[in-house]
Amino acid sequence: MLSNFQRTILAAALVAASGAASAATCSATYVTRNDWVNGFVADVVVTNSGTSAVSGWSASWTYGSGVSFASAPWGATVGITGTTLKATDNGSNPSIAPGASVSFGVALSYSGGSKPTPGPITVNGVNCGATTPTPTPTLTPAPTPTPTPPLNTAKGLYVDPQGSAAIWVRNNPSDGRSADIGSKIANQPAAKWFGGWSGDIGTAVSSYVGAAAGANKIPILVAYNIPARDCGQYSSGGANSLAGYRDWIRAFAAGIGNRDAIVVMEPDGLPQLDCLDAAGKEGRVQLYQYAVTQFKSAAPAAKLYLDIGNSTWLSPQEAATRLANAGIANARGFSLNVSNYRTDAEANAYGVAVSNALQQQRGYTKPFIVDTSRNGAGPKGTEWCDPSGRKIGVPSRINGAGSQPEMTLWIKAPGEADGCAGAAGSFIPDLAYKMIYGY
């Protein structure tokens, strides 16, 4: 990967939206990074260094030759006309206050051997800097990413004695289905989900991780409390505010501390950005970024996986873009197929494609995990809410070092309803029993 190519463009007038003559000035910084063959990422920061706010801003620059989007832009609405890029507010930064900045980025591709050179940036039509850009450096191959440390396979995965299936088995010893549900589901390692129902989250997480540590096992946890969760569908809810979620996820990470844990962060939260308005999208991505930093500092032994949905939802390129924007560079990897039914072959191929797209866009790959709890018979067409005839898949396990996926996990507990056979998350013994045998 190349060292940063950066040029800072200074000292030009910004035009106030009111049309009044203003002495405001600006600076704009353009940085390229993660060059790959016939592609690169460009980050732009525009700062209002004047005394008047600027509304309805737009920033433009022109390349010496043609470019196209390698993936969706982030932080602004960006369009390409000919060789010119124009960025405008996407709803998250309608004005630039004095001393404030807006930042956005694009992943671009080009044809031919030379990376296109950008001209000066203009803001609201006014030249924001120098006319002669720094020469483009010679493209060199990206180095091999730093290897991901291997997982601890010695401990094994934790089986929760207080899981919903285990509780039902203890309470129904004479039921004819009890033995099968006990051996095939209740005694298998699976994830425990945490949300607003968990009470004091720091205490709840610490207690659960402590129980697993006492058994010398690694627990699997799911953080599921993002504001506007599930786009208001069967699993709607979540924290009441961005600040409330920051407090919650900070306490979640602190509850793990220095102990081992596997954490799946917010199933479907990144694919469901599309149901939010521009401000909601920006706020959610910032929450992911904040959460990643909290786990890195407060729970350094935890393996954090950002969920990116299933193989039918986003293209690998779009999935990689959303993961990168959410801060996956500082997380362990990403999770797939949570609560879904896509086959191992389909999920695994998609995971590899997403990891390859990360390499193309950002210069690194990431391992992934797959939820195999209910994919033994694959999907039933497009039905997702408690479809009949589904079957449990490969039990939770840690795969060999360097494998993709690096783990197959039961993240959604078999027998817990999606919201059609019963309330979302409730244990339905008939659902569990039929899933053991696939009918």
N, C-alpha and C positions, 0 to 999 in steps of 0.2 A: 504494500500500500504506500502511496506517495506521501511525503510530508505535505502539510497544508499549503495550498496555493492561495494566497490572500492578498487582496488589495483594498485599501481603505480610501474611500472617496469622501472628501470633506468640503465644507464651506460653500454652500449654495443656498439660494432663497427657497423657502417653502411658501406656497401661495395659500393663505387662509381661505377656508370654505366660504366665509362671509364676503369675500372679495375685497376686504379692506386692505390697504397697503400695510404690510407687516414686515418687520425686520427679522422674522424668524429664520433660523438657519438649520441645516440638517447635516447629518453624516450618514453614509451608507457603507456597509461592509459586505463584500461578496467573497465567500470562501468555497473552494471546491475540495472534496475529499472522497475517499473510497473509489478512486478511479479503477475502472475495469476496461477491458478491451471494448472500444466503441461505446463507452458510457461513463457517467460520473454523477455525483450528487453535488448540488450547489445550495448553499445556505446563504440567505440574505437577511441582514438586519438594518432597518431604517430607524434612525433616532432623530427626534425633534429636539434640537438644541436651542430653540428660540424661546420666546415668551408667550406665544399664542398657540392654542390648540389647533390641530389640523384635522378637519373632518372630510369624509369622502375621498380619502387618499388613494392614489394609484402609483405604482412604481413600475418602470419599464426599462428594458435594456435589449440591445440587439446583438446577435452573434454574427460572426463573419461568414458562417455557413449554417446549413439547416440542422435543426435538432427536433426531436420528438419526445414525448413523455415515455419513460420506461415504466413508471407507475404513477399513481395519483399524487398530486402535490399535497403538502400539509401546511397548515397555519394561515393560508390565504387561498382565495380563488385565483387561479392562474390559467391564462390562455396563451396560445401560440398563434400568431399571424405571420406567415412567412418565416422570417428569422428573428422576429421580435417577440419577447415574452412580456406580458402585462399582468401584474398582480394587483388585486384589489381586496378589500376587506371581505372576509367570509362570514361576517356577523359577530366575530369574537372581538374585534378591535376596530369599531366604527370610527374612532378618532384617536389621534396621537397627542397626548397631553404634553405640555412643555417638559422636557427632560425624559420623556418616556420613549420606548422603542416598540416596534413590531418586528417579529421575525417569522420567516417562512422558508420553505425549502422545496426543491424539485429534484427528482431523479430523471436524468435526460440521457437519451441515446443519440448516436450520430453515425453516419457512414463515412468511410474513408479512413485514412491513417492518422489524421491530425485532429486533436480535440478543438472544437470551435472556440474562438476567443471572444469574450464579451466586450461590448463597448461601454460607455459611461451610463450610469443609472440616472434616470430622471424621476423626480417625484412630483406628481401633479403637473407634468409637462415641463418642469424646470430642471435644468441640468444640475445634478447633485454631485458633480465631481470631475475628476481629470478625464481628458479625452484619450490618453494613451495608456492602455492597460499594461500591467506587468506581463512579460512574455510567458506563454504557456510552457511549463516544463515538459521534458520528454517523458512519454508514458513508459513505465516499467512494470513488470509483473508484480501483482500483489503477493506479499509473503504468505506462507501457510499460517492460518489462524492458530493461536495458542491452544493446545489440546485441552479439552474439558477434563477436569480431574475425575477419576473413576468413582462410581458409587460404592458405598460400603455394603458389600454383599454378605458379610459375616453375620450381621445381626438378624436379618430376615425382617418381614413386615408384620405389623401389629394387627391382631384380631381383637376387635372391640367386644368385650363381654356384655356391653350395654347397647349393642346395636339393635335395631328394631326387630330383625329376624330372631336374634338370640333371645330377646325378651319374650317374643311370641312363643318360641319353642319351650321356654321354661314355664310359661303360663298355660300351655296346652299340651301337657305330656301325653295325654290319651288320644289326641287327634291323630288319625291315620297318616297325615301328611308330615307330622312333626319330625320323624326320623330323617326323612329326606331333606327337609328344609334345614334341619340342624347340620347335617354333614355336608350338604352341597352348597349351602349359602351362609348360614350363621357362623360356621367355623372357618370361613375364608377371609383373608385380609381384605378390607374395604375401607373406603374413605368415610370420615365423619365430617358432616357439613356444619358450619358455624355461620350464624347470622344474628338478626335482632332478637331471635328467640333464645339465644344462648346466655342471656343475663350479662353479668360483668364479663366482657370478652377476655380480658387479661387473665382473670381467674379461671375461666372455663378452659381456655387454651392451655394454660400452665398445668392444670389438673390432668388433662388428657395426655399431654406430652409427657408429664411426669409418670403417669401410669404405664405408658409404653416404655419409658426409660427403665422403670423398675422391672419390666419383663425382658429387658435387653432387646427390644424390638424398635423398629422405625415406624412411627405413625404416619398415616396419610390424612391430611386435613384439606378442607375446601373452605376458602373465604368467599362468602356469598352475601354481600350486604351493600353493593354499589347503589347509589341513588338511582331512582327510576329503573330498578331491576326488571328484567324480562319484558320491557316495553309494555308494562301494564297487563301482561297475560296471566297464565295460571300461577306463576311464581312471582308475581309483582310484589313490590315492597322495597326494602333497602333503607339506608340511612336517610335522614330527613334533610341533610344539607351536605355540601362539600366539606365544610369544616368538621361536621359530625363524623363523616367517613374518615377523615384524616386522623381524628382522635381514635376511632375504632381500630383502624388498621395498624396504627402505631402501637396500641395496646396488644393487638394480636401478635405482632412480631416480638414485642417485649415478653409476651407470655411464653414464647418458645425459648428465648434466650440462647444459650450456647449449646442446646441439645439438638440431636438429629431430628429431622422432620422432613416430610415431603408435603409441599403446599401447592394446591391448584388454585389459582386466583381468578375468581369471578367468571364462572362458565357462561359463555355467550356474550360477555360484556363488550368485547371488541367488535364482533360481528354486528351486534345490535346498536352500534353507533348510528346506524342509518335511520333509527327511529327518533333520534334527538335533533333538536335544532342546532344551529351553528355554535351557539354559546354552550349548549349542553355537551356537544361533542368535544369542544375544547376543554371544558371542565373535567370530563371523564378521563381524557387522555392525561391531563395533569395529575389526576388522582392515581392513575397507574404509575406514572413516573415517581410520584411521592412514595407510593407503596414499595416500589423496587428499592428505593434508597433506604427505607426503614428496615426491610428484611436484610439488606446487605450489611447494615451497621448493627442492628439489634439482634438479628438471628443469623449469624454468619454460617452456621452449620446446616441451616435449612436449605433445601433444594426447591426453589420457587419456579413454577411453570405458569406462564401467562396463557390463558385459554384463548383459542382462536376458532372455536366452533368445529364444523365437520366439513368433509370434502365437497359437499354440494352447495356450500354457502358462498365463499369468496374464492376468487382466482388465487393461485399461489403467490402471484406478484402483489396483489392487494393485501393478502394476509401478511406477507412479509413487511409491507409498508406499515401496516397498523401495528404490528409487533415492534418494529423498530422505533416508531414514534412513541410507543408506550414504555420504552426503556428496556427492551429485552437484552440489550448488550450487557446489562448488569444483573440479569436473572439467569437461572440455570438453563431454561429452555421453554418449550410451549407444549400445551396439551391439546388433544384432539378427541372428537367423538363423544364428549361427555354427555351422558343421558341419551345417546343416539344408538343407531343400529348398523352403521356402515361396516362392511366386512373388514377383516384385518388387511387383506390385500389392497383394498381401496384406500383405507385410512393410511396404511404405511406408505403407499406410493405418493399420496398427497403430502404426507409429512416430509418426505424426501424432497419433493418439489418446492415446498415452502422453505426448507433449509437452503436449498440451492438458490432460491430467489433472494434470500438474505445475503448469501455470498455475493451474488451479482450486484445487489443494491448497496450493501454496506461493508462488504469485505470480510464477513465472518459467517460461520454456520452455527447452528444450535441444535442440540439433541431434542427429541420430543418423546412424549408418552401418549398412549392410546387407552381410552376407556373400553375395555372388552367385556364389561359386565353383562351386556344384553345383545351382543352382536353375533352370537353363535349361529343363527340362521339368517343373518343379514336383515335388510329392511323389508318391510311390506309395502312396496310402492313408495308413495309419499306420506303414508301414515306415520305420525310420530308420537301420538298421544295414546299410550297403552295399547298398541296394536296386538292382535291375537297371533298365536303361532310363533312367537319369538322365543329365543333360547339363550341361556347363559353362554358366555364365551370362555376363552382361556382364563383361568384364575390369575390373580395378581402375582406378578413375579418380576424380579430384577434380571434383565438380560445381560449377556456377556459384555465386557468392556468394549466400547466402540460400536455396539449394535445400534441400529435404528429400527424400531423405537428402542430406547434404552430401558423402558419398562412398559409392561402391559398391566393396567390396574383396574380394579373395580371401583370406579369413582361414583357412579350412581348405583346404589344398593339394589340388586334384583328383588323385585317384590314391592318396592316403593313406587307408588302411583305417580304418573305424570300429571294427573288432574282429571282424567276421564273415568278411570275405574274407581277412583276415590279422590279425596283431597290430595293435592300435590304433596308428596313426601310421606304420605301415610302408608303403613305396611298392610298389604292385602295378601293374606296367605294363599288364596286361590291363584292370584297372579304369580306369586313366587313358585308355587308347585308346578303350574303349567309351564313356566319358563325353564324349569329343570329338564323337562322332557320335550319341550318344543311344541306344545299344543294349547 
